[in-house]
Amino acid sequence: MSITEHESPMLQVRVPKLLRLDDVRELTGLSRTAIYEEMARGRFPGSYELTGRARCWKLEEITEWADNLKPASVPPTPTQIDAETVRLP
């Protein structure tokens, strides 16, 4: 029996999808600078070394980061402020 005909539990390895910087930029909408600044602040997943110079990120970690983003607080519009502060008799 060949390896393709028999599925061994040992061969069922989950390999993470690796992303390069351009992929991360496209998925997040962040610039290169913003990505590295957020990494330095501990607010963005760290990269992994592929070679001496090549870096990558795990798709799963980028997805988890995006899923955990908090909604931006939206300041009230001038109309909302006027309606709340102006009381008509």
Phi, psi and omega per residue, in radians:
M1 nan 2.288 -3.132
S2 -1.460 2.910 -3.100
I3 -1.124 -0.537 -3.136
T4 -1.298 -0.422 3.138
E5 -1.487 -0.340 -3.075
H6 -2.155 2.120 3.133
E7 -1.607 1.961 3.108
S8 -1.583 2.408 3.090
P9 -0.998 -0.485 3.141
M10 -1.223 -0.388 -3.123
L11 -1.536 -0.122 -3.127
Q12 -1.535 1.288 -3.103
V13 -1.784 2.335 3.104
R14 -1.556 1.996 -3.131
V15 -1.757 2.157 -3.118
P16 -1.222 2.541 3.054
K17 -1.326 2.171 -3.119
L18 -1.784 2.418 -3.115
L19 -2.023 2.477 3.011
R20 -1.592 2.983 -3.036
L21 -0.956 -0.787 -3.131
D22 -1.070 -0.625 3.092
D23 -1.148 -0.755 3.138
V24 -1.125 -0.738 3.110
R25 -1.061 -0.757 -3.128
E26 -1.159 -0.729 -3.117
L27 -1.207 -0.659 -3.034
T28 -1.672 -0.409 -3.046
G29 1.384 0.118 -3.141
L30 -1.576 2.636 3.052
S31 -1.376 2.907 3.089
R32 -0.993 -0.810 -3.129
T33 -1.057 -0.796 -3.132
A34 -1.087 -0.705 3.130
I35 -1.049 -0.878 -3.105
Y36 -1.204 -0.602 3.072
E37 -1.137 -0.772 3.130
E38 -1.170 -0.612 3.054
M39 -1.085 -0.776 -3.128
A40 -1.091 -0.560 3.123
R41 -1.466 -0.090 -3.127
G42 1.359 0.335 -3.094
R43 -1.902 0.186 3.136
F44 -2.550 2.520 -3.118
P45 -0.979 2.466 3.113
G46 -1.303 2.795 3.127
S47 -1.626 2.899 3.116
Y48 -2.078 2.571 -3.123
E49 -1.505 2.088 3.040
L50 -1.508 -0.826 3.065
T51 -2.398 -2.982 3.139
G52 -0.973 -0.590 -3.113
R53 -2.041 -0.420 -3.061
A54 -1.452 2.295 3.127
R55 -2.050 2.744 3.069
C56 -2.579 2.896 3.072
W57 -2.217 2.686 3.082
K58 -1.537 2.256 3.138
L59 -0.956 -0.724 -3.122
E60 -1.022 -0.701 -3.133
E61 -1.261 -0.642 3.089
I62 -1.161 -0.729 3.115
T63 -1.100 -0.764 3.117
E64 -1.096 -0.732 3.096
W65 -1.024 -0.825 -3.120
A66 -1.129 -0.698 3.140
D67 -1.132 -0.445 -3.087
N68 -1.707 0.116 3.094
L69 -1.131 2.456 3.100
K70 -1.566 2.558 3.091
P71 -1.078 2.485 3.094
A72 -1.245 2.459 3.069
S73 -1.350 2.271 -3.099
V74 -1.792 2.100 3.122
P75 -1.156 2.587 3.131
P76 -1.125 2.608 3.102
T77 -1.337 2.774 3.107
P78 -0.964 -0.618 3.125
T79 -1.124 -0.725 3.118
Q80 -1.135 -0.696 -3.141
I81 -1.136 -0.822 -3.125
D82 -1.053 -0.733 -3.117
A83 -1.149 -0.549 -3.112
E84 -1.472 -0.552 -3.042
T85 -1.665 -0.486 -3.121
V86 -1.596 2.133 3.099
R87 -1.945 2.142 3.137
L88 -1.568 2.492 3.132
P89 -1.189 nan nan
